Amino acid sequence: MGKFIVKETKTGIKFDLKAANGEVIATSEVYSGKAACLAGIESVRRNAPIAGVEDQTVEGYEVLKHPKFEIYKDKAGEFRFHLKATNGQIIAVSEGYKAMAGCTNGIESVKKNAPDAPIEYAE
């Protein structure tokens, strides 16, 4: 089972969603406080399982309603996704993947792990 790891940064607090194998599959923005960070986790738990997948790497892609995962290519040509909540705000982002298959596997992992993932606090 995956888990959310909440940790302090120099500028605030953020979370990583880790898969059972310990790999980070999604990361949050940096929040100003713990309550906002925990609210972000709850939003990921609520939205990930029901979010559609919008592949913005294909021409003429279908624009989906929120919540949704958006797949795109970054400047380095790697595939990435972000999860947007029902209000359109980005609530989690991925690392870069060399292949589309890795990116879609990452999305499936978020959908599977996020709803029941416990919250742990980094040292």
SVG drawing of the C-alpha trace seen along z (x, -y; Angstrom):
<svg xmlns="http://www.w3.org/2000/svg" viewBox="-17 -30 32 32">
<polyline fill="none" stroke="black" stroke-width="0.4" points="0.0,0.0 1.2,-3.5 1.5,-6.3 1.6,-10.1 4.8,-11.5 4.4,-15.1 7.6,-17.0 8.8,-20.5 10.7,-22.5 12.6,-25.8 9.5,-27.6 6.6,-25.6 5.2,-22.1 4.5,-19.6 3.6,-15.9 4.8,-13.1 2.6,-10.1 4.8,-7.1 3.9,-3.7 4.4,-0.5 7.8,-0.1 8.9,-3.5 8.9,-5.4 7.4,-8.9 4.5,-8.9 3.1,-12.4 4.2,-15.5 2.3,-18.5 3.0,-22.2 4.5,-23.8 1.8,-24.9 2.1,-27.6 0.8,-25.4 0.0,-21.9 -3.8,-22.3 -3.6,-23.4 -1.2,-20.4 -3.6,-17.9 -6.5,-19.5 -4.5,-18.9 -4.0,-15.2 -7.8,-14.9 -8.4,-16.5 -6.1,-14.0 -7.8,-11.1 -11.2,-12.4 -10.4,-13.3 -7.8,-10.8 -10.2,-7.7 -12.8,-9.6 -10.5,-11.7 -10.5,-11.1 -7.3,-11.1 -6.7,-13.9 -3.8,-13.2 -2.6,-16.6 0.2,-15.0 -2.1,-14.1 -3.5,-16.6 -7.1,-17.4 -7.4,-15.8 -10.8,-15.8 -10.9,-18.3 -12.4,-16.6 -14.2,-18.1 -12.4,-18.4 -11.3,-16.4 -8.8,-15.1 -5.2,-14.0 -3.6,-15.9 -0.7,-14.2 1.7,-16.6 5.3,-16.7 7.8,-18.9 10.6,-21.0 13.0,-18.0 10.5,-15.8 9.5,-13.7 5.9,-12.8 4.4,-14.2 1.0,-14.5 -0.8,-16.7 -4.0,-16.0 -6.5,-18.8 -9.3,-19.1 -12.9,-19.9 -12.1,-23.6 -9.3,-23.3 -6.4,-23.7 -3.4,-21.5 -3.2,-19.3 -0.4,-16.9 2.3,-16.6 4.5,-13.7 8.1,-13.3 9.2,-13.1 8.8,-9.7 10.8,-8.8 7.8,-6.7 4.0,-7.3 3.5,-3.8 5.4,-4.9 3.3,-8.0 0.0,-6.1 1.3,-3.6 2.0,-6.4 -1.6,-7.7 -3.0,-4.2 -0.8,-4.0 -2.1,-7.3 -5.7,-6.2 -5.0,-2.9 -2.9,-4.2 -4.3,-7.6 -7.7,-6.8 -6.5,-4.6 -2.9,-5.8 -2.0,-6.6 -0.2,-9.8 3.3,-9.8 5.5,-12.6 9.1,-12.8 11.7,-13.4"/>
</svg>
